[in-house]
Amino acid sequence: MRFAMTSRTLSAAISLVAFFGYSSALCAQAAKTPTLGEILQRLEANLNHYDTGVPSFFCDEHVISKMEPGVRDQDTITDSVFRLKRTADSDHTTALVESREIKSVNGKPPTKRDLKGPTVVSGVFEGGLAVVSHNQTACMRYDLQRINRKRPTDPYIVRFATALTPENTADCLLQEKSKGLVFIDPASMQITHLELTTPRHTIIPGNAYESAVVGKRDLTVDYAPVLLGGQSFWMPSTITSRNVGGIGTFDVTVWSFQATYRNYHRLEVTSRILPAGEVPGP
């Protein structure tokens, strides 16, 4: 059977297409991009939820670090148990303290020999999400990147740069001149990706015998949701870093690493009171 389209049917079809096109335009206008201020307020709320609600936890940390140029045994694979513990301060506030227990280096039990170069990074779990937040507006210049978001799932992008002054530096999260950007998921308004560049970063601190090694640092963090204690928190899934600095007069050394995090678990301590005379079991 053949279908013949009359002029009246064709006119109705065109009207229907025009209607849906008009409706789509209205929906697009309704779902307009939030302002930079609105985004910063949402990120601040997410940060407060993390700071006040995240429990002490531990997870597996797998780090592949390299030092170039160098001999092969300077490349290391380190497996550790990473911990973030909520501790009480003397002023009745709490702090999130990072630590790790190294389980193996290159597949062998760790020794007391120090690992050469910056093989791990600290502070990302506690402060990474705070780099772009309303609380840091006195220390940062933020800019909402104007991009053509073709799909509702396309991220918002906020670029940032430090604005350090003698008056505000003490209260700033980043103490070195830096710049970067974050990707923000429009559905959850959570940071999913962070890029940070520090042109003059202290790679290796100096001491009484050696000068500090200063160079460029590029840091990237990818975040993913993790369920802890019945609540969802966005945690680093991958951290990569590349540090380029000079050791000696002319030598240029590159330290790099990639750390992955998985198997998040809440850190819990259980106890019970034994009846008099009962011997605790194994």
N, C-alpha and C positions, 0 to 999 in steps of 0.2 A: 504494500500500500504506500503510495506516495503522499507526502504532506505538502500542501500548497500554502504559502504564507500570503495572506491578503494585506492590502495596505493598512487596514485597520489593525491587524495583528502586529504588523511591523511597527506601527506608531506606538502601540501599547508596550512593545518590547523596548523601544528606545526610551520611552518615559520611565520604564522600570529601571533600566540601567542608569538613567540620569538620577533617579531617586536614590538608588544605592550609592552612587558616587557622591551625592550631596550629603547623605547620612554618614559616609566614611569621613568626609571632610569635617563634619561636625564633631565626630568622635575624636579625630586627630586634634581638633582645637581644644576639646575638653581635656585630653590627656597631654596637655602642654608640659614642656620641660620646667621643673621647679627652678626657682631662683637659687643663686649661690648661697644666699643666707638661709634659705629653707633646707638646702642640702647639708649645710654645716650644722644646723640645729638637729637634723635627724642623725647625723654622724655622732654628735655629742651625746644624744640619748642612747645610741648603741654603745658608745664608749662607757657611759655610766652603768649600763646594764652589765657590761663585761667587768668593770672595775669592782662593782659591788656584789656581783652574783657568781662570778666564775669560781668554782671550787678548786682546791688543791688537786693537781692531777699529775700523771706521768705518761710518757709515750716513748716509742722507739725512735731513736735518732740515728740516721745513717749518713755519714759525711764522707765525700770523696774530695780530697784536697790535693793540690799540686803546687809545686814551686818551680818556676822556669826562668832562666835556664838552671839546670841542676841534674844531679844523677837520679837514676830511677828510684832509689830507695827513699828519696825525699817525697815521693808521691805516696799518700797514705789513705787507707780506707778505715774509718773509725766507726765502730758501733757502740752506742751509748744508750743509757736510760736517761731521758731528759725529764726534769721535774720542775713544776711551778708550784711553789708552796705559799699559801696565804699565812703571813705571820703578823702577830700583834706588836705594835710599837708602844713605846712608853707613854705616848700622848693619846692612847686609846684608839688610834687609827690602825689600819692594816696595810701591809705592803705585800706585793707579789714578788717573791724572791726566786730567781732562776738558779738551777744547779744541774749537774749531770754526773752520772757515774759511768766511766768508760769501761766497757766490757771487753773489747778487743781492738787491736790495731793491726791491720793487715792479716786478720785471721788468727792472731796470737794474743795471749794475755798481755795487757799493757805493762810497761816497765816504768821506771822512774825517769827515764830519759825524756826531756821535754820535746814536744813536737815543734818543729821549726815552722815559723810563719803563723799567720792568723788563720788557724784551721777551723775555728768556729766563730760565731757572732753571738753577742749577748744583747739583751734589751728589746729584741723584736717582739717577744710575746707580751712583755709588759707595756712597751711604749709604741710599737709599730702602728697600731690603730689610732693613736693620738696625734700622729703627724699632721693629719688633716682633720681638724676639729675646731669648734667654736672657741674652745679654751685657748687655742694657740694663735688666735687672730692678731694678738699684739706682737707676735714673733715672726709672722709669716705674711707673704703676699699670696693670695689665692686668686685663681682665675678659672672660671667655668668655660671649658673649651666649647666653642660653638661648632658642632658637627651636624651633618645631615644624618640623623638617626632613622634608618630605613625600616627598622623593625622595633617593636615595643621592648624586645629583650636586649637591644643594643645598650651598652653601658653609658653612664654619664662619665665624663673625664674632667677631673679638676687638677690643674697644674699649680705647683707651689714653688716658692723660693724663700729662703730665710731673709728676714729683715732685722738682723741683730744690731743692737745699739748698746752703749755702755749702761743704759738705764734698764733694759729689759733682758739682757743676756742671761742673768742668773736664774730667771724663771722660765727660760726657753728649753724645750725638749731637745732640740738640735743645737749643740754648742759650736758647731763648725758651719761655715758658709756652705749651703747645699741647695739643691733644686731637684725637682722630680715631678711625678704625677701619680694619680691613683685612678683606677677604674672602679665604678660604683654600680652595683646591680640595682636596676630601677625597681624591681619588685620588693626586695628586702631592704634596700638602701644600705647595704653592707659593702665594705671595701673588699674587692675580690683580688686586686692586683696593685702592687706598690713598686715604683721605680724611684731610686734615690741615687743622686750623683753628688759626691763631695770632692771638689778639685784638689783640696789640700787636707787630706785626712791623715791622722797619726796612725800609721800602720803598725809600727812596733814602738812602744814607749822607750825613751832613753833612760839611762842610768848613770851612775858615777863613772863608768868606764866607756860607754858607747853612746853616741848621739842617737836621737830618735830618727826613725825612718818615716818620712812623710811623702805621700803621693796621692794619686787619684783613686777613689773608690767608687765602684758601681755596684749597687745592691738592688736585688729584685726579690720580692716576696709574693707568693701566690697563697691566697686564703681559701678555705673551704669550711662548710659548717660541720660541727662536731657535737654530738649529744652527750652531755655530762649532767648527771643528777636530774634527768628529765627535762633539761633545758638545752637549747641550741646556742652554741657559741662559735664564732668564726675564728679558726686557728690557722697558723701557717701550715701548708702542706709541702711547700718547697721554698727554700731560701738559697739563692745563688749570689756569689760575691766575686768581684775581680778587683784586686788591688795592684797598682803599678807604682813602684817606687825605686829609688836608687840606694844601693849599698856600696859605699865607696865613692870615688870621684866620678867615674864614668859608667859604672855598671847599672843596668836597669833590670830589676827583678819583678816578675809577675807572680803573685799569689792568687790562687783561685780555689773556690770550693763550691760544691753543691750539696745541700743538706735536705733530706726528705724526712718527713714526720708521719707516723702512722700508729695505729693501735692505741688510741687515746683511752685512758682509764682514770676514773676518779680515784684520788689517793685517800683511802679510808683506813682508820685505825679502829678496830673493834676490841671491846673488853667486856668481861662479865665478872660479877662477884661470886666467888665459890662459897658454898656452905662450909661451915667449920668442919675440918677434918677431911675434906675432899681433896684428892691429889689431882692437879691439872693433867689432862691427857696430852698425848704427843702433838 
